[in-house]
Amino acid sequence: MRRYTRRHWYKPAEEKVNRLLDEFQEGLDRVEKRFHGFVQKEAGRKGMHISCREGCTHCCRYAFICTFPEGMLIARHMLVWWHEAIVSAVEGRLEWCREKQEEKGSTGWFAMKEQCAFLNKGTGQCTIYSVRPGNCRFHLAVSEPALCENGESAAIANAQKASELRSRMSEEFMKVLTSEPHLIMATLPRAVLIGLQALRAGRYILECKSKEESKQIYEEKWKPSHDMPSVKQEDISTE
């Protein structure tokens, strides 16, 4: 018997929202494919290669930032494919991770050596791999995996262009959904929790009404004075 049984009868969002989420995921997939191809080509020219492999989970200790559409995409995946008991258990873990990440900031969270709530500790596999957010998709190491363990000296491909495309897609998603191009960002746990709440309630107009308010919430909750563990940004970009 499979651990996860799809509830075909369950529709966690109205048709318009499901269509928007499908289009958003397809857009993320396209950007990821282009980015990976570009980095592989450029790294090869420099005698380097993408060292990220299945089972390597060092970056799963990072406190990544996530947009609201990405959080809702993950939330829909959970509600459609996972058993209610598993959704409930992961929700509790997400709430704990959210509290700790916002309390300690990214560096403090990394020092705790806690892993992402969506990582299967037994297999080392991502349970939301097909709908993982852009920051996970675009985090590509082009140095030895061992350097990623302590968050220092690892060479990470520059994903600025890919991240900008993700942000524009998120803005367009919100514009179609709410008539305003909000760019709402939060820690991954918070974004997914908000997504779950929105899908269950069928309400997608969030308290955050503008980019400025979103930025304010982001700065207050995320404590940007806590820097990410230092990594060497390799000069490989999508420009």
C-alpha positions as CSV (number, residue, x, y, z in Angstrom):
1,M,0.0,0.0,0.0
2,R,1.4,3.4,-0.9
3,R,2.1,5.8,1.9
4,Y,0.4,8.7,0.0
5,T,-2.9,8.2,-1.6
6,R,-4.3,10.8,-3.9
7,R,-7.7,12.0,-3.0
8,H,-9.2,12.5,-6.4
9,W,-12.4,13.9,-5.0
10,Y,-10.6,16.7,-3.3
11,K,-10.3,20.0,-5.0
12,P,-8.4,22.5,-2.8
13,A,-9.0,25.5,-5.0
14,E,-11.4,26.8,-7.6
15,E,-10.8,26.2,-11.3
16,K,-9.2,29.6,-11.9
17,V,-6.7,29.1,-9.0
18,N,-5.8,25.6,-10.1
19,R,-5.2,26.8,-13.6
20,L,-3.0,29.7,-12.4
21,L,-1.0,27.3,-10.2
22,D,-0.5,24.8,-13.1
23,E,0.7,27.7,-15.3
24,F,3.0,28.9,-12.5
25,Q,4.5,25.5,-12.0
26,E,5.1,25.1,-15.8
27,G,6.9,28.4,-15.8
28,L,9.1,27.4,-12.9
29,D,9.9,24.2,-14.7
30,R,10.9,26.1,-17.8
31,V,13.1,28.5,-15.9
32,E,14.8,25.7,-14.0
33,K,15.5,23.8,-17.2
34,R,17.0,26.8,-18.9
35,F,19.1,27.7,-15.8
36,H,20.4,24.2,-15.2
37,G,21.4,23.9,-18.9
38,F,23.1,27.3,-18.9
39,V,25.1,26.6,-15.7
40,Q,26.1,23.1,-16.9
41,K,27.4,24.6,-20.2
42,E,29.2,27.5,-18.5
43,A,30.7,25.4,-15.7
44,G,32.0,22.9,-18.4
45,R,33.8,25.8,-20.1
46,K,35.6,26.5,-16.8
47,G,36.4,22.9,-16.1
48,M,33.8,22.7,-13.4
49,H,30.5,20.8,-13.0
50,I,27.3,20.9,-11.0
51,S,28.1,18.7,-7.9
52,C,24.5,18.5,-6.6
53,R,23.3,14.9,-6.6
54,E,20.3,13.0,-5.2
55,G,21.0,12.2,-1.5
56,C,23.1,15.3,-1.0
57,T,21.1,17.4,1.5
58,H,23.5,20.0,2.9
59,C,21.5,22.9,1.3
60,C,18.3,21.5,2.9
61,R,19.6,23.1,6.1
62,Y,19.2,26.6,4.7
63,A,16.3,28.8,5.6
64,F,15.2,29.6,2.1
65,I,12.7,32.4,1.2
66,C,9.6,31.6,-0.8
67,T,7.0,33.6,-2.6
68,F,3.2,33.2,-1.9
69,P,2.4,31.4,-5.2
70,E,5.2,28.9,-4.5
71,G,3.9,28.3,-1.0
72,M,0.4,27.8,-2.3
73,L,1.7,25.4,-5.0
74,I,3.3,23.3,-2.2
75,A,0.2,23.5,-0.1
76,R,-2.0,22.2,-3.0
77,H,0.4,19.3,-3.5
78,M,0.1,18.4,0.2
79,L,-3.7,18.6,0.2
80,V,-4.2,16.6,-3.0
81,W,-1.6,13.8,-2.5
82,W,-1.0,13.4,1.2
83,H,-3.2,11.7,3.8
84,E,-4.7,14.1,6.3
85,A,-2.7,12.7,9.2
86,I,0.6,13.4,7.3
87,V,-0.6,16.9,6.4
88,S,-1.3,17.6,10.0
89,A,2.0,16.3,11.2
90,V,4.0,18.3,8.6
91,E,1.9,21.4,9.5
92,G,3.1,21.1,13.1
93,R,6.7,20.8,12.0
94,L,6.3,23.8,9.6
95,E,5.0,25.9,12.5
96,W,7.9,25.0,14.6
97,C,10.4,25.7,11.8
98,R,8.7,29.0,11.1
99,E,9.0,30.1,14.7
100,K,12.6,29.2,14.9
101,Q,13.7,30.7,11.6
102,E,12.0,34.0,12.3
103,E,13.4,34.1,15.8
104,K,17.0,33.2,15.0
105,G,17.4,34.4,11.4
106,S,19.0,32.4,8.7
107,T,22.5,32.1,10.3
108,G,21.1,31.0,13.6
109,W,18.8,28.5,11.9
110,F,21.7,27.0,9.9
111,A,23.7,26.6,13.1
112,M,20.9,24.5,14.6
113,K,21.6,21.9,12.0
114,E,17.9,21.3,11.5
115,Q,16.7,20.1,8.1
116,C,13.8,21.2,6.0
117,A,10.3,20.0,7.1
118,F,9.9,18.4,3.7
119,L,13.0,16.3,3.7
120,N,12.5,12.6,4.3
121,K,15.2,11.9,6.9
122,G,15.2,8.2,6.2
123,T,15.8,8.4,2.5
124,G,17.3,11.8,2.1
125,Q,14.7,12.6,-0.6
126,C,12.6,15.8,-1.0
127,T,8.9,15.0,-0.6
128,I,7.9,18.1,-2.6
129,Y,10.6,17.8,-5.3
130,S,8.3,18.4,-8.2
131,V,6.8,21.6,-6.6
132,R,9.9,22.8,-4.7
133,P,10.4,26.6,-4.7
134,G,12.7,28.5,-6.9
135,N,15.4,29.0,-4.3
136,C,15.8,25.3,-4.0
137,R,15.7,24.8,-7.8
138,F,18.3,27.5,-8.5
139,H,20.8,26.6,-5.7
140,L,23.5,24.8,-7.6
141,A,26.9,24.1,-6.2
142,V,29.8,24.0,-8.6
143,S,32.4,23.0,-6.0
144,E,32.9,19.8,-4.0
145,P,29.8,18.8,-1.9
146,A,32.0,18.7,1.3
147,L,32.3,22.5,1.1
148,C,28.6,22.9,1.5
149,E,28.4,21.1,4.8
150,N,29.5,24.1,6.9
151,G,28.1,26.7,4.6
152,E,31.5,28.3,3.9
153,S,33.7,28.4,0.8
154,A,31.2,26.6,-1.4
155,A,30.9,28.0,-5.0
156,I,27.3,28.5,-5.8
157,A,26.2,29.5,-9.4
158,N,24.8,33.0,-9.6
159,A,21.0,32.6,-10.0
160,Q,20.1,36.3,-9.9
161,K,18.5,36.3,-13.4
162,A,16.5,33.1,-12.7
163,S,15.3,34.5,-9.3
164,E,14.2,37.7,-11.1
165,L,12.2,35.7,-13.5
166,R,10.6,33.8,-10.6
167,S,9.7,37.0,-8.9
168,R,8.1,38.4,-12.1
169,M,6.1,35.3,-12.5
170,S,4.9,35.6,-8.9
171,E,3.9,39.2,-9.4
172,E,1.9,38.2,-12.5
173,F,0.2,35.4,-10.6
174,M,-0.9,37.8,-7.9
175,K,-2.0,40.4,-10.5
176,V,-4.3,37.9,-12.2
177,L,-5.5,36.5,-8.8
178,T,-6.1,39.8,-7.0
179,S,-5.7,42.6,-9.7
180,E,-2.6,43.8,-7.9
181,P,1.0,42.8,-8.7
182,H,2.0,41.9,-5.1
183,L,5.4,40.3,-4.5
184,I,4.8,38.5,-1.2
185,M,7.7,36.7,0.2
186,A,8.3,34.9,3.5
187,T,10.3,32.0,4.9
188,L,9.4,28.7,3.3
189,P,7.4,27.4,6.3
190,R,5.4,30.6,6.6
191,A,4.6,30.8,2.9
192,V,3.3,27.2,2.9
193,L,1.3,27.7,6.1
194,I,-0.3,30.8,4.5
195,G,-0.9,28.8,1.3
196,L,-2.7,26.0,3.3
197,Q,-4.9,28.6,5.0
198,A,-5.8,30.3,1.7
199,L,-6.7,27.1,-0.1
200,R,-8.8,25.8,2.8
201,A,-10.7,29.1,3.2
202,G,-10.9,29.9,-0.5
203,R,-9.7,33.4,0.2
204,Y,-6.6,34.7,-1.6
205,I,-6.7,38.4,-0.8
206,L,-4.0,38.6,1.8
207,E,-3.4,41.1,4.5
208,C,-0.3,42.3,2.6
209,K,-1.7,44.8,0.1
210,S,1.4,46.1,-1.6
211,K,5.1,45.5,-2.4
212,E,6.0,48.1,0.3
213,E,3.9,46.3,2.9
214,S,5.3,43.0,1.8
215,K,8.9,44.2,2.1
216,Q,8.1,45.6,5.6
217,I,6.6,42.3,6.7
218,Y,9.6,40.5,5.2
219,E,12.1,42.7,7.1
220,E,10.3,42.5,10.4
221,K,9.8,38.8,10.4
222,W,13.0,37.7,8.7
223,K,15.5,39.8,10.6
224,P,17.8,40.5,7.5
225,S,20.6,41.5,9.9
226,H,21.2,37.8,10.2
227,D,23.2,36.9,7.1
228,M,23.2,33.6,5.3
229,P,26.3,31.4,5.9
230,S,28.9,32.7,3.6
231,V,29.2,31.1,0.2
232,K,31.4,32.0,-2.8
233,Q,29.2,33.2,-5.7
234,E,30.7,31.7,-8.8
235,D,30.5,34.0,-11.8
236,I,28.0,31.9,-13.6
237,S,24.7,33.5,-14.3
238,T,21.8,33.5,-16.7
239,E,22.7,36.8,-18.2
